[in-house]
């Protein structure tokens, strides 16, 4: 992980804290990191918590603690320590990309699921409004994916705006995306644009990105290239969003917010589509360890997309 990669990773942590509602600040366009001073903790340090403390209306130590929680699961970071009035100090991992890809390959589409909410019991009241039914169904799936005992039978309610909405008018996948991509307090997305195969269509981009991975794997086989992460690949955006996936799923479950999963899938798709052109050899280029590693990283991204779409009840086709 380079200093630029680390800067981007810390910026992502600030953005997640803002999305979670833990911090109310503007996400800085850039986060400064620098080598830790001799005798200090870790390899790099950042004063971002001190910078954000005043606009957040919190102490720098509080801000640092919020960011530390969101940085500990980031690929490439071994440890995060808080020193002095609120400095963040980082110890970096070696072979972080390989570790992340291996974790995704081992877990498959279940990557990001866990037992963080084990021992938590949630009971929802029965709902009849069509949008609420879809939202509650996915929230139950998210809660269970994190180990919670979640079902119907209590009086906790999901509050959504918008009257009756019929997903079947758009087809199951587009209908569900229109309901789930918008936050519960917002109106569903306009339906007809979700049926158009265009990059402005967020659902199309996510499903196309998954299909693109399947095609890369087929093309790789034809070239004699099998996915195998053997050398570090510089892809901070893609590695960052893949590493964020477990945190996003847990946050979506805790906040009963499927839209967080949908937005994260969009970010994953966008990072993958920007990366895909580097995966396989071009022209007279010979297959190498770098190509095998890039293909393994692309395969991991496809796995995350498929798993996330499955949690939303949306299909991930191999071809579009």
C-alpha positions as a Markdown table, in Angstrom:
| # | Residue | x | y | z |
|---|---|---|---|---|
| 1 | Unk | 0.0 | 0.0 | 0.0 |
| 2 | Unk | 1.4 | 3.3 | -1.1 |
| 3 | Unk | 0.9 | 6.6 | 0.8 |
| 4 | Unk | -1.6 | 7.6 | -2.0 |
| 5 | Unk | -3.5 | 4.3 | -1.4 |
| 6 | Unk | -3.5 | 4.9 | 2.3 |
| 7 | Unk | -4.8 | 8.5 | 1.8 |
| 8 | Unk | -7.7 | 7.1 | -0.3 |
| 9 | Unk | -8.4 | 4.5 | 2.3 |
| 10 | Unk | -8.7 | 7.0 | 5.1 |
| 11 | Unk | -10.9 | 9.2 | 2.9 |
| 12 | Unk | -13.2 | 6.2 | 2.3 |
| 13 | Unk | -13.4 | 5.7 | 6.1 |
| 14 | Unk | -14.5 | 9.3 | 6.5 |
| 15 | Unk | -17.1 | 8.8 | 3.8 |
| 16 | Unk | -18.5 | 5.7 | 5.5 |
| 17 | Unk | -18.7 | 7.5 | 8.8 |
| 18 | Unk | -20.6 | 10.3 | 7.2 |
| 19 | Unk | -22.9 | 7.8 | 5.4 |
| 20 | Unk | -23.5 | 6.0 | 8.7 |
| 21 | Unk | -24.4 | 9.2 | 10.4 |
| 22 | Unk | -21.5 | 8.9 | 12.9 |
| 23 | Unk | -20.0 | 12.1 | 11.6 |
| 24 | Unk | -21.6 | 15.2 | 10.2 |
| 25 | Unk | -18.9 | 16.8 | 8.1 |
| 26 | Unk | -18.0 | 17.4 | 4.5 |
| 27 | Unk | -15.8 | 14.6 | 3.2 |
| 28 | Unk | -12.3 | 16.2 | 2.5 |
| 29 | Unk | -11.2 | 16.0 | -1.2 |
| 30 | Unk | -7.9 | 14.7 | 0.0 |
| 31 | Unk | -6.5 | 13.3 | 3.3 |
| 32 | Unk | -2.8 | 14.0 | 4.1 |
| 33 | Unk | -0.7 | 11.1 | 5.4 |
| 34 | Unk | 3.0 | 11.3 | 6.1 |
| 35 | Unk | 5.7 | 9.1 | 7.5 |
| 36 | Unk | 5.5 | 8.6 | 11.3 |
| 37 | Unk | 8.2 | 10.5 | 13.1 |
| 38 | Unk | 11.2 | 8.6 | 14.4 |
| 39 | Unk | 10.3 | 6.7 | 17.6 |
| 40 | Unk | 6.6 | 7.1 | 16.8 |
| 41 | Unk | 4.0 | 4.4 | 16.4 |
| 42 | Unk | 3.5 | 2.7 | 13.0 |
| 43 | Unk | 4.8 | 3.6 | 9.6 |
| 44 | Unk | 2.4 | 6.5 | 8.6 |
| 45 | Unk | 0.3 | 9.0 | 10.5 |
| 46 | Unk | -2.5 | 11.4 | 9.7 |
| 47 | Unk | -4.0 | 14.4 | 11.5 |
| 48 | Unk | -7.4 | 14.1 | 9.8 |
| 49 | Unk | -9.3 | 13.6 | 13.0 |
| 50 | Unk | -7.9 | 16.9 | 14.4 |
| 51 | Unk | -9.0 | 18.7 | 11.2 |
| 52 | Unk | -12.5 | 17.3 | 11.3 |
| 53 | Unk | -13.1 | 17.7 | 15.0 |
| 54 | Unk | -14.3 | 21.3 | 15.0 |
| 55 | Unk | -16.8 | 21.0 | 12.0 |
| 56 | Unk | -18.0 | 17.7 | 13.5 |
| 57 | Unk | -18.6 | 19.3 | 16.9 |
| 58 | Unk | -16.7 | 16.5 | 18.6 |
| 59 | Unk | -13.3 | 16.0 | 20.2 |
| 60 | Unk | -10.5 | 14.9 | 18.0 |
| 61 | Unk | -10.1 | 11.7 | 20.0 |
| 62 | Unk | -13.8 | 10.9 | 19.4 |
| 63 | Unk | -13.4 | 11.4 | 15.6 |
| 64 | Unk | -10.2 | 9.3 | 15.6 |
| 65 | Unk | -12.0 | 6.5 | 17.4 |
| 66 | Unk | -14.9 | 6.6 | 14.8 |
| 67 | Unk | -12.4 | 6.5 | 11.9 |
| 68 | Unk | -10.3 | 3.8 | 13.6 |
| 69 | Unk | -13.3 | 1.4 | 13.8 |
| 70 | Unk | -13.9 | 1.8 | 10.1 |
| 71 | Unk | -10.2 | 1.4 | 9.2 |
| 72 | Unk | -9.4 | -1.8 | 11.0 |
| 73 | Unk | -11.0 | -4.0 | 8.3 |
| 74 | Unk | -9.3 | -2.2 | 5.4 |
| 75 | Unk | -7.0 | -4.3 | 3.2 |
| 76 | Unk | -3.5 | -3.2 | 3.6 |
| 77 | Unk | -3.8 | -2.0 | 7.2 |
| 78 | Unk | -2.5 | -4.2 | 10.0 |
| 79 | Unk | -3.1 | -1.8 | 12.9 |
| 80 | Unk | -4.4 | 1.6 | 13.7 |
| 81 | Unk | -3.3 | 3.4 | 16.8 |
| 82 | Unk | -4.5 | 6.7 | 18.3 |
| 83 | Unk | -1.8 | 8.9 | 19.7 |
| 84 | Unk | -1.6 | 12.3 | 21.3 |
| 85 | Unk | -4.6 | 14.5 | 20.9 |
| 86 | Unk | -6.0 | 12.4 | 18.1 |
| 87 | Unk | -3.4 | 11.4 | 15.5 |
| 88 | Unk | -4.1 | 8.2 | 13.6 |
| 89 | Unk | -1.0 | 6.0 | 13.2 |
| 90 | Unk | -0.9 | 3.1 | 10.7 |
| 91 | Unk | 1.0 | -0.1 | 10.5 |
| 92 | Unk | 0.6 | -1.6 | 7.1 |
| 93 | Unk | 0.2 | -5.2 | 6.0 |
| 94 | Unk | 2.2 | -7.0 | 3.4 |
| 95 | Unk | 0.5 | -8.8 | 0.5 |
| 96 | Unk | -2.9 | -7.2 | 1.5 |
| 97 | Unk | -4.4 | -7.7 | -2.0 |
| 98 | Unk | -3.6 | -11.4 | -1.9 |
| 99 | Unk | -5.0 | -11.8 | 1.5 |
| 100 | Unk | -8.2 | -10.0 | 0.5 |
| 101 | Unk | -8.6 | -12.0 | -2.7 |
| 102 | Unk | -8.0 | -15.3 | -0.9 |
| 103 | Unk | -10.6 | -14.3 | 1.8 |
| 104 | Unk | -13.2 | -13.6 | -0.9 |
| 105 | Unk | -12.4 | -16.8 | -2.8 |
| 106 | Unk | -12.7 | -18.9 | 0.4 |
| 107 | Unk | -16.1 | -17.3 | 1.4 |
| 108 | Unk | -17.6 | -17.1 | -2.1 |
| 109 | Unk | -20.8 | -15.0 | -2.3 |
| 110 | Unk | -21.0 | -15.2 | 1.5 |
| 111 | Unk | -18.0 | -12.9 | 1.8 |
| 112 | Unk | -18.9 | -10.1 | 4.2 |
| 113 | Unk | -21.4 | -12.2 | 6.2 |
| 114 | Unk | -20.6 | -13.0 | 9.8 |
| 115 | Unk | -21.8 | -13.2 | 13.4 |
| 116 | Unk | -21.4 | -9.6 | 14.6 |
| 117 | Unk | -25.1 | -9.5 | 15.5 |
| 118 | Unk | -25.2 | -12.9 | 17.1 |
| 119 | Unk | -27.4 | -12.8 | 20.2 |
| 120 | Unk | -29.5 | -10.0 | 18.7 |
| 121 | Unk | -33.2 | -10.7 | 18.3 |
| 122 | Unk | -35.4 | -8.6 | 15.9 |
| 123 | Unk | -39.1 | -9.2 | 15.3 |
| 124 | Unk | -41.0 | -7.2 | 12.7 |
| 125 | Unk | -44.7 | -6.6 | 12.5 |
| 126 | Unk | -46.4 | -8.0 | 9.4 |
| 127 | Unk | -46.5 | -5.5 | 6.6 |
| 128 | Unk | -48.9 | -5.3 | 3.6 |
| 129 | Unk | -47.7 | -2.3 | 1.6 |
| 130 | Unk | -45.8 | -3.6 | -1.4 |
| 131 | Unk | -42.6 | -1.5 | -1.0 |
| 132 | Unk | -42.5 | -2.2 | 2.8 |
| 133 | Unk | -42.7 | -5.9 | 2.1 |
| 134 | Unk | -39.7 | -5.9 | -0.2 |
| 135 | Unk | -37.7 | -3.7 | 2.2 |
| 136 | Unk | -38.5 | -5.9 | 5.2 |
| 137 | Unk | -37.7 | -9.0 | 3.3 |
| 138 | Unk | -34.2 | -7.7 | 2.5 |
| 139 | Unk | -33.6 | -6.3 | 6.0 |
| 140 | Unk | -34.4 | -9.7 | 7.4 |
| 141 | Unk | -31.9 | -11.3 | 5.0 |
| 142 | Unk | -29.2 | -8.7 | 6.0 |
| 143 | Unk | -29.8 | -9.2 | 9.7 |
| 144 | Unk | -29.5 | -13.0 | 9.4 |
| 145 | Unk | -26.4 | -12.6 | 7.3 |
| 146 | Unk | -24.8 | -11.0 | 10.4 |
| 147 | Unk | -25.9 | -13.7 | 12.8 |
| 148 | Unk | -29.1 | -12.0 | 14.2 |
| 149 | Unk | -32.2 | -13.9 | 15.0 |
| 150 | Unk | -34.6 | -12.0 | 12.8 |
| 151 | Unk | -38.2 | -12.8 | 11.8 |
| 152 | Unk | -41.8 | -11.6 | 12.0 |
| 153 | Unk | -43.7 | -11.5 | 15.2 |
| 154 | Unk | -43.0 | -8.2 | 17.0 |
| 155 | Unk | -43.9 | -4.6 | 16.6 |
| 156 | Unk | -40.7 | -3.1 | 15.1 |
| 157 | Unk | -41.7 | -1.4 | 11.8 |
| 158 | Unk | -39.9 | -0.3 | 8.7 |
| 159 | Unk | -41.2 | 3.2 | 7.7 |
| 160 | Unk | -41.1 | 4.0 | 4.0 |
| 161 | Unk | -42.7 | 6.7 | 2.0 |
| 162 | Unk | -44.5 | 6.3 | -1.2 |
| 163 | Unk | -47.8 | 4.6 | -1.8 |
| 164 | Unk | -48.4 | 1.2 | -3.3 |
| 165 | Unk | -45.8 | 0.4 | -5.9 |
| 166 | Unk | -45.9 | -2.7 | -8.2 |
| 167 | Unk | -42.4 | -4.0 | -8.9 |
| 168 | Unk | -43.9 | -6.5 | -11.4 |
| 169 | Unk | -44.6 | -3.7 | -13.8 |
| 170 | Unk | -40.9 | -3.4 | -14.4 |
| 171 | Unk | -39.9 | -7.0 | -13.9 |
| 172 | Unk | -38.6 | -8.5 | -10.7 |
| 173 | Unk | -35.0 | -7.2 | -10.8 |
| 174 | Unk | -35.7 | -3.6 | -12.0 |
| 175 | Unk | -38.7 | -3.4 | -9.7 |
| 176 | Unk | -36.7 | -4.4 | -6.6 |
| 177 | Unk | -33.8 | -2.1 | -7.5 |
| 178 | Unk | -36.2 | 0.9 | -7.9 |
| 179 | Unk | -37.5 | 0.2 | -4.3 |
| 180 | Unk | -34.2 | -0.7 | -2.6 |
| 181 | Unk | -31.7 | 1.7 | -4.2 |
| 182 | Unk | -33.6 | 4.7 | -2.8 |
| 183 | Unk | -33.4 | 5.3 | 1.0 |
| 184 | Unk | -36.6 | 4.3 | 2.8 |
| 185 | Unk | -37.5 | 8.0 | 3.4 |
| 186 | Unk | -37.2 | 8.7 | -0.4 |
| 187 | Unk | -39.4 | 7.9 | -3.3 |
| 188 | Unk | -38.5 | 4.8 | -5.4 |
| 189 | Unk | -36.4 | 5.4 | -8.4 |
| 190 | Unk | -38.2 | 6.2 | -11.7 |
| 191 | Unk | -38.9 | 2.8 | -13.2 |
| 192 | Unk | -38.6 | 3.1 | -17.0 |
| 193 | Unk | -34.9 | 4.2 | -17.1 |
| 194 | Unk | -34.0 | 1.0 | -15.2 |
| 195 | Unk | -35.1 | -1.0 | -18.3 |
| 196 | Unk | -32.6 | 0.8 | -20.6 |
| 197 | Unk | -29.2 | -0.8 | -21.1 |
| 198 | Unk | -27.1 | 2.4 | -20.6 |
| 199 | Unk | -24.3 | 3.4 | -18.3 |
| 200 | Unk | -26.6 | 6.0 | -16.7 |
| 201 | Unk | -28.7 | 3.0 | -15.5 |
| 202 | Unk | -27.2 | 2.1 | -12.1 |
| 203 | Unk | -28.7 | -1.4 | -12.1 |
| 204 | Unk | -27.4 | -2.1 | -15.6 |
| 205 | Unk | -23.9 | -1.0 | -14.6 |
| 206 | Unk | -23.9 | -3.4 | -11.6 |
| 207 | Unk | -25.2 | -6.4 | -13.5 |
| 208 | Unk | -23.1 | -5.6 | -16.6 |
| 209 | Unk | -19.9 | -5.5 | -14.4 |
| 210 | Unk | -20.7 | -9.0 | -13.1 |
| 211 | Unk | -21.3 | -10.3 | -16.6 |
| 212 | Unk | -18.0 | -8.6 | -17.7 |
| 213 | Unk | -16.1 | -10.6 | -15.1 |
| 214 | Unk | -17.6 | -13.8 | -16.3 |
| 215 | Unk | -16.5 | -13.0 | -19.9 |
| 216 | Unk | -13.0 | -12.1 | -18.7 |
| 217 | Unk | -12.7 | -15.5 | -17.0 |
| 218 | Unk | -13.9 | -17.2 | -20.3 |
| 219 | Unk | -11.4 | -15.2 | -22.3 |
| 220 | Unk | -8.7 | -15.9 | -19.8 |
| 221 | Unk | -9.2 | -19.6 | -20.1 |
| 222 | Unk | -8.9 | -19.3 | -23.9 |
| 223 | Unk | -5.6 | -17.6 | -23.4 |
| 224 | Unk | -4.4 | -20.1 | -20.9 |
| 225 | Unk | -4.6 | -17.7 | -18.0 |
| 226 | Unk | -6.2 | -18.9 | -14.7 |
| 227 | Unk | -7.0 | -16.5 | -11.8 |
| 228 | Unk | -4.2 | -16.6 | -9.2 |
| 229 | Unk | -3.1 | -13.7 | -7.1 |
| 230 | Unk | 0.7 | -13.9 | -7.3 |
| 231 | Unk | 1.9 | -10.4 | -7.3 |
| 232 | Unk | 0.7 | -7.1 | -5.8 |
| 233 | Unk | -1.7 | -5.2 | -8.1 |
| 234 | Unk | -2.1 | -1.4 | -7.9 |
| 235 | Unk | -5.8 | -1.0 | -7.8 |
| 236 | Unk | -6.6 | 1.1 | -4.7 |
| 237 | Unk | -10.2 | 1.9 | -5.6 |
| 238 | Unk | -11.2 | -1.7 | -6.3 |
| 239 | Unk | -9.3 | -3.1 | -3.4 |
| 240 | Unk | -10.8 | -0.4 | -1.2 |
| 241 | Unk | -14.4 | -1.2 | -2.1 |
| 242 | Unk | -13.9 | -4.9 | -1.8 |
| 243 | Unk | -12.4 | -4.5 | 1.6 |
| 244 | Unk | -15.3 | -2.3 | 2.6 |
| 245 | Unk | -17.9 | -4.9 | 1.8 |
| 246 | Unk | -18.2 | -6.6 | 5.2 |
| 247 | Unk | -18.4 | -3.2 | 6.9 |
| 248 | Unk | -21.2 | -2.1 | 4.5 |
| 249 | Unk | -23.2 | -5.2 | 5.0 |
| 250 | Unk | -23.0 | -4.9 | 8.8 |
| 251 | Unk | -23.9 | -1.2 | 8.6 |
| 252 | Unk | -26.9 | -1.9 | 6.3 |
| 253 | Unk | -28.1 | -4.6 | 8.8 |
| 254 | Unk | -27.7 | -2.4 | 11.8 |
| 255 | Unk | -29.4 | 0.6 | 10.2 |
| 256 | Unk | -32.1 | -1.4 | 8.3 |
| 257 | Unk | -30.8 | 0.3 | 5.2 |
| 258 | Unk | -30.7 | -1.9 | 2.0 |
| 259 | Unk | -29.9 | 1.2 | 0.0 |
| 260 | Unk | -26.4 | 1.1 | 1.5 |
| 261 | Unk | -25.8 | -2.2 | -0.1 |
| 262 | Unk | -27.1 | -1.0 | -3.5 |
| 263 | Unk | -24.9 | 2.1 | -3.4 |
| 264 | Unk | -21.9 | 0.0 | -2.5 |
| 265 | Unk | -22.5 | -2.4 | -5.4 |
| 266 | Unk | -22.6 | 0.7 | -7.7 |
| 267 | Unk | -19.2 | 1.8 | -6.3 |
| 268 | Unk | -17.8 | -1.7 | -6.8 |
| 269 | Unk | -19.1 | -2.0 | -10.3 |
| 270 | Unk | -17.6 | 1.4 | -11.2 |
| 271 | Unk | -14.2 | 0.5 | -9.8 |
| 272 | Unk | -14.3 | -2.8 | -11.6 |
| 273 | Unk | -15.3 | -1.3 | -14.9 |
| 274 | Unk | -12.4 | 1.2 | -14.7 |
| 275 | Unk | -10.0 | -1.6 | -13.9 |
| 276 | Unk | -11.2 | -4.3 | -16.4 |
| 277 | Unk | -9.2 | -3.0 | -19.4 |
| 278 | Unk | -5.9 | -3.9 | -17.6 |
| 279 | Unk | -6.8 | -7.5 | -16.8 |
| 280 | Unk | -5.9 | -9.5 | -19.9 |
| 281 | Unk | -2.9 | -9.1 | -22.3 |
| 282 | Unk | -3.3 | -6.6 | -25.1 |
| 283 | Unk | -1.7 | -6.9 | -28.5 |
| 284 | Unk | 1.6 | -8.8 | -28.4 |
| 285 | Unk | 1.7 | -8.7 | -24.6 |
| 286 | Unk | 2.6 | -12.1 | -23.1 |
| 287 | Unk | 0.6 | -13.6 | -20.2 |
| 288 | Unk | 2.3 | -13.0 | -16.9 |
| 289 | Unk | 1.8 | -13.3 | -13.2 |
| 290 | Unk | 0.4 | -9.8 | -13.2 |
| 291 | Unk | -2.4 | -10.9 | -15.6 |
| 292 | Unk | -3.2 | -13.9 | -13.4 |
| 293 | Unk | -3.3 | -11.6 | -10.4 |
| 294 | Unk | -5.6 | -9.0 | -12.1 |
| 295 | Unk | -7.9 | -11.8 | -13.2 |
| 296 | Unk | -8.1 | -13.1 | -9.7 |
| 297 | Unk | -8.9 | -9.6 | -8.4 |
| 298 | Unk | -11.6 | -9.2 | -11.1 |
| 299 | Unk | -13.0 | -12.6 | -10.1 |
| 300 | Unk | -13.2 | -11.5 | -6.5 |
| 301 | Unk | -15.1 | -8.3 | -7.5 |
| 302 | Unk | -17.6 | -10.4 | -9.5 |
| 303 | Unk | -18.1 | -12.6 | -6.4 |
| 304 | Unk | -18.9 | -9.6 | -4.3 |
| 305 | Unk | -21.3 | -8.2 | -6.9 |
| 306 | Unk | -23.1 | -11.6 | -7.1 |
| 307 | Unk | -23.3 | -11.9 | -3.3 |
| 308 | Unk | -24.6 | -8.4 | -2.8 |
| 309 | Unk | -27.2 | -8.7 | -5.6 |
| 310 | Unk | -28.4 | -12.0 | -4.0 |
| 311 | Unk | -28.9 | -10.3 | -0.7 |
| 312 | Unk | -31.1 | -7.8 | -2.5 |
| 313 | Unk | -33.0 | -10.6 | -4.2 |
| 314 | Unk | -31.7 | -9.5 | -7.7 |
| 315 | Unk | -30.2 | -11.8 | -10.3 |
| 316 | Unk | -26.6 | -11.6 | -11.4 |
| 317 | Unk | -26.6 | -12.9 | -15.0 |
| 318 | Unk | -23.5 | -14.2 | -16.7 |
| 319 | Unk | -24.4 | -12.5 | -19.9 |
| 320 | Unk | -26.2 | -9.2 | -20.8 |
